[in-house]
Amino acid sequence: MAKEFSIAMAVYKNDAPDYLRDALKSVIDQTLKPSEIVIVGDGPISEECKKTIEDMSHEAQHEGIDLVFLPQEENNGLGASLRLAVEHCRYDYIARMDADDLALPYRFEKQMKCFDEDPELSIVGGMITEFEGNPENIMDKRVLPLSDSEIKEFMKSRCGVNHVTVIFKKADLLKAGNYNDEYRQEDYYLWARMIKAGCKFRNIPDIVVNVRSGRDQFARRSGGSYYRDHMEIFKYMRREGIITYPRLVYNGIVRGLVQYVFPNRLRTFTYQHMLRKR
């Protein structure tokens, strides 16, 4: 397994420096280490986060990893930040990582092995757990289909890969147009464009990232703008022949109920016990 790869991250002003340090530590201490970490500052960030990046760059360098920080004066959103990070990544494979999550130690070794097993793969994801407070305090788990055909079928209604777990083949990511900041659901829109571009997906069954969660996470997945963003993506999928018109209508009804009508308690129950079950 001789492939070198980059990590693409974005840091925002509200990110906690301790969480950022732990996230970076988790990718540095991997059984298969990245060759570089590219971090985009999505607008001004705290001095504490800047110091954390500086400190961790020395630790990364000690492990033979280049850490590149790209500060930006304006907050342009996650999609625009990741687009910039991808453009600056030097290697043929790019792994996503968020600034407050924890990668399990074997994550990159297991995922990169998949590209050796199947050179036609464009993207490899994995499963996540979600914790609150202490990383041992697991609150939830998101399990997704494994094969390309199952993922694409699942994707007709729900997101079929966990964004924070993915490793891309850079050439295929660019073929699909890279990240786009047109919608808040920049990941789902990207998956739809990668499906249209003929890219091949795979998920491994292993938990590869422990995601920092909060009690209000499902409350954030509500409201008119959140619903409209999803529907615009489904309309794109309909125009491109990825889904049928009846599926578009079905998605509109289900998403409208869950994201716009249901109170938060019922929305949380629906996500945890229905929409997260395969």
N, C-alpha and C positions, 0 to 999 in steps of 0.2 A: 504494500500500500504506500506508493511513493507520491501520491497527489498532494500538492500544497493547496491550502485554502485560506481565505480571508474570513473575518467576522465583520458584519455590518451592524452598527448600533446607533441609536439616537439618544441624546440626553436633553432633558427639558428642565426648566427652571424649578419645577416642583419636585424633582427627583431628590431623594435623600442620599447624601454622600455615603453613609454606611451601607445602604442597600446597593449603591453603585459599586462600592469596593467589593462587597460580597459577590456581586454578579461577575465582575472582572476576575476575581480570584477563582471563581468556579470554572471559567474558561481557560485560565492559565494553567490550572492544576489538572488538566485532562490527560488521559492515557495516550491520546493522540492530540498534539498541540497544534493550534493554528500558526500560520506563518506571519500573519498580521491582524491587528484589530483596528478597524476604522470607525471612529466615533465622531458623529456630527452633533454639534451643539445647536439644538433647535431653538434659536434665539439666545438671549443672554442667560447664562446659568450662574449659580451661586459661586462665590469664591471657594467655598468648601468643596464643591464638586470639582472645580478646576484643580484644587490641591490634590484631591483624590486621584484624578486622572494623571497628574504629574507623578505622584508617588507610585501608582500602579504601572506607569510606563517604565520606570526603573526595574520593577519586579519582572515585567514582561520581557524587557531587554535581557535580563539575567537568564531567562529561559529561551533566548533566541527568537523572541517574538517582537516585531515592530508594532508600536502603538502610535497611530496617527490621529491627532485631534484636529477637527475642522470647525472652528467657531463660526457662528453666523450671527449677524446683527439683528435679524428679524426672526420671529417665530412663524415659520411657514407650514408647520404641520408635519406629521410623521411620514406621509407619503413623499413629500418633497425632500425631507431629510434623508430618507432611505435611498431615494433616487440619487442624491448627491454622493452618499456613501458608496453605493454600487459603482458609480462612475469612477471613484477613486480607488476601488479595490483592484489590486494588481494580479490576483490569481484567478484561475479558471473556475474555481468553486467558491461559493459565498454562503456562509452560515449566518442565520439571523439570531440575534440575542437581544433581549430587552434589558434595560438598565437596572431592574430591580428583581429579576428572576434568578434562579439557580440552576445551572446546567449540571446534570449528574456526571460523574467522572468519566464514564465510558461513552458519553453521548457521541462525540465526533468519530471515535474509532468504529462504533457500530454503524453509524450512518454512512460514513465514507466507504465502508466495505461494500455497501450496496451498489455503488457506482462501478466497483470492480466486477461484481457479480452480473450486472446488467448495464453495459455502456450506453444503452439507449435511454436510460433514465435522465429526466430533466430536473426532478425535484424529489427529495426524500424528506419525509417528516416522521414524527413519532408521537407518542402519547404524553400527556401531561397530568400531573397532580396539581392541586391548588391548596395553598396553606394560608393561614392567618396567624400573624405574630411569629411564633416559633416554627421553623421549617418542618418540625416533627408533627405539628398540629395540622394534619391533612384534612381538608374540609370536603374535597370533591376530586373527581377524576374524569377526564374526558377521553373516551375511547372511540376511535374512528376506524373505518374500513381500511384494509391493507393494500389491495391490488388496484391497479390503474382503472380497470373497468368499474370496480365497486366504488372507488373514490369519485369517479365522474358521475355515476348514477346518484350517489349521495349528494353531490354538489348541485344537483338540480333544485334542491330546496334548502340545503344547509351547507355550511362551510365544511369541506371534507379534509382539510389539513389544519393542524394547529400552527398558526403563523410563527409563534416564537420558537418552534422546533425545526424549521425547514433549513435544508441546505440545497442551494440551487447550482445548476450548471450555468455559469455566467452567460455564455453565448445564447442559451435558450431563454434566459430571463430577458436579455436585451432584444432577442427576436420577438418577444411578446410585447415589447415597448417599455420595459423597466417599470418601476413604480410610478404611479400617477396620483396626483393630489386632487383629482376631480371630485372624489367622494371620500367621506370619512371611512368607509369600509374599503380602504385601499388594498387590503389583502384579498378579499373576496373578488373584487374587480380584477385584480391581477390573475387570480386562479382562472377566472372566466376567459381572460385573454390568452392565457397559456393553453387552456383547453382548445380554444379556437386555432392556436398556432400549432396544434398537433403534439404538444409536449406530453411526456409520459410521467405519471405520478407513482409514488409508492410511500406507504407508511410502514414503519417497523412497529412491532407490537410492544416494544419496551417503553417504559417511562424514561424520557430523556431530559425533561425540564420540570422543575418544581416552581410553579408560578405563584407569585405573591398576590394574594387576593384580599378582598374586603367585603364587609356586609352589604355595601351599596353597589356592588359590581353589576347586579342585575337591574337595579334602578337606573343605571346609566344606559342600559339597552332599551330605552323607551323614548316616547315622544315623537312628534310629527316628523322632525328632520331625520331622525334615525330610521324611521319607517320609509320615508321617501328615498333615502339613499339606497336602502335595500331594493326598493321597487325599481329604481332606475337601473340597477345592476341586472335585475331579473328581466327588465325590458331589453337591455342589451343582449342578454342571453337568448331571448326570444328572437330578436332581429337576426342573430347569427346562427339560428337553428340549433342551439344547444338545448333549449327547452321548448315545449309546445305551448300553444295558447292556453289550453286547459290547465297546464301546470302553472303558468303565469297567474291565472285567476286564483288557483288554489293557494299559491304562495302569498298572494295579496291578502286573502281572507285570513289565513293562519297568522301571518306576520302582523296584520292589523289588529287582531285580537290580542296577541301576546305583547306586542311592543307599544300599542297605542291605547287599548281598552282595559286590559287586565290591571288590577292594582298590583303593587310591587310584591306582596306576599304570594299571590297567585302566580305572578310572572316567575318568581324565584322557584316555586314548586314545579312549574312547567318546564323550565330550563333543566333543573336538576333531575327530574324524574321522568321526563318524556323526551325533550328535544336532545338530551345528551345520551340517549339510549339508541343503540343501533337496531 
